[in-house]
Amino acid sequence: MIKLLLLALFFFVAYSFIQALFPTRRNPGQPKNRSRDGEQMVQDPQCGTYLPISDAVSATIRGKQHHFCSRKCRSLYKKQH
């Protein structure tokens, strides 16, 4: 039983080591400001969260379009600006 546990531990350590040597890479041709589905990503100016533009809560503040992750962040941003 102990041999089986040690063997399993050995394979786990070896697998982790190989994963560290060869990290999975994103599609190199895919822009960093796009989601996996190819949708544009935007950053919430209040909290810094990145999210797809279709999920964002948008608002025009002082003539500039902003995208927020929630109505709460939008309200906090409006109060500060």
Secondary structure, 3 states (H helix, E strand, C coil): CHHHHHHHHHHHHHHHHHHHHCCCCCCCCCCCCECCCCCEEEECCCCCCEEEHHHCEEEEECCEEEEECCHHHHHHHHHHC
